[in-house]
Amino acid sequence: MFHIALFEPKIAPNCGNIIRLAANNGCSLHLIEPLGFDFEEKKLRRAGLDYHDLANVTRHANYAAFELAMAGRRIIACTTKGSRPHTDVLYLPDDVLLFGSETHGLPDAVRDAIASELKIRIPMMPDARSLNLANAVAIISYEAWRQQGFAGAV
């Protein structure tokens, strides 16, 4: 299945919602530190409800450790600065969907290291800046899963 990676997430409820999402769509979730909250924070637990035990969550000390752990996998940057819509990509099992933090997105150095054709965006109205992180993760991860015929779903 796919990997969802959050680069230095800042907001506990967003992360909790994404933990719940990953438990429901079978994706592995990777959190790239530093986090903007305590992983035991009450808001994180509340948003994730009782799904923490059902989700596969890995924390990485920094982006270099994350890259090492993901070696051999295709990393797709999910960014408002993407070169193509998220629906124009043929997703492959084991792809990594990399999202930036709620406040800063992906740093230029990280984004620039990813091939242009692997930088995707969600179409939005011209004056809109961005979607909520949890919503963006849901939209893109479910499109990737849809392309795989919702493998493993009931």
Secondary structure, 3 states (H helix, E strand, C coil): CCEEEEECCCCHHHHHHHHHHHHHHCCEEEEECCCCCCCCCHHHHHHHCCCHHHCEEEEECCHHHHHHHCCCCCEEEECCCCCEEHHHCCCCCCCEEEECECCCECCHHHHHCCCHHHEEECCCCCCCCCCCHHHHHHHHHHHHHHHCCCCCCC
